[in-house]
């Protein structure tokens, strides 16, 4: 069965976690994966990493941050079907319902250099 790791400092990790909990698929009525449960030390590591990332993000210029956000949006659009499938899996929701509820904005902006 698949185990869902933590995502800390840009990478998947088990950190110090040893406990897990099931991730149920309500449509099938059975577990589809297990997720690691964070220990207090895992949370400390994640918060420290997030703080460092925030500092470097804040030091970035507006044009750099704009480029990152537009690239992120392009990735969302490119992988929209895949993401909709991931979101709807195990939640017994149709992908179309997610698209209607959470449409991606049609931004016609161009980042300045």
N, C-alpha and C positions, 0 to 999 in steps of 0.2 A: 504494500500500500504506500502511496506517495506521502512523504512528510514535507510539510510546508515550513521552511526555515524562516529565521528572522532576516531582515534586510537592513544591514548596518554598515554605514560608511561606504556605500556603493557596492556592496557584495552580499551574497547569501551566506549566512553563517548559522551554526547551531549555538554559538556563544557558549554559555555554561548550562544551557537548558538540557534537562533530562526528562522532564514531564511533558506529556502530550495530552491533547483532547481531540476527540473525533470531529470531523467536518462531515455533516450529514447531507445527503442528497435527498431532499424531501420527495422528489418525483419518483425515485427508485425505492425509498424507504430503507436505505442502508448507508453506512459510512462510505465516503468516496476518497477520503484522505485523513491525515491527522496533522494537527498544527502544534508546533512547539509552544510551550507556555514559558514566558520569560521569567527569569529569576530577577531579584532586585539588582544584582550585579549586571545583568544584561541591559536593564533599563538605564543604569548609570553609564554604561559604554555607549549606548545609543544616544543618550542626551548629550554626552560629551562630543560625540562625532557630529551631531546636529549643530551644536554650538560653534564648532570649528567651521562647518560648512556655511553657516549663517554669516560668520565674519568674512569669509572670502567672497560670498555672494554680495555682501554690502560694500565691499571694496571694488566690485566690478562697475564699469561705467554703465550708464543707461543704455547705450547702444549694444554693449555686450549682453546685458540682461534681456533686452528686447530680442536680440537674435536667438538667445536660448529659448525664450517663450514661443517665438514663431516656429522654431525647429520642433519644439514639443508639440505644438498644435499640428504641424505637418505630419508628425509621427502618429498622432491620434487619428487624423483623417485617413492616413495610409492604412492603419490597422483597425479601422472602425469595426469591420465585420468580426475580426478575431476578438477584439475587446468585448463586443456585444455578446459573443458566444461565451466568453469567460464569465462575464457578469451574470448572464442569465442561467448558466449551468448550475444546477442544484438549487435553484430558487423557483423553479417552475413558472418562470415568466418568459413570454415570447420576446425575441430580439426586437421585433417591431415596436413593442410597447416601450422598451428602453429607448429606442431611437426617437419615438414621439415625445417621451417624457424628458429626455436629456439630449436634445439636438445640439450638435456643435455649431457655434455661431459662424456665420459667413462673414469673416473679417476681410475687408478690402483695404487693409492698411499695409504700408510698406515701411519696414524699419529704416531709420536713418543711420547712415554710417558716421 
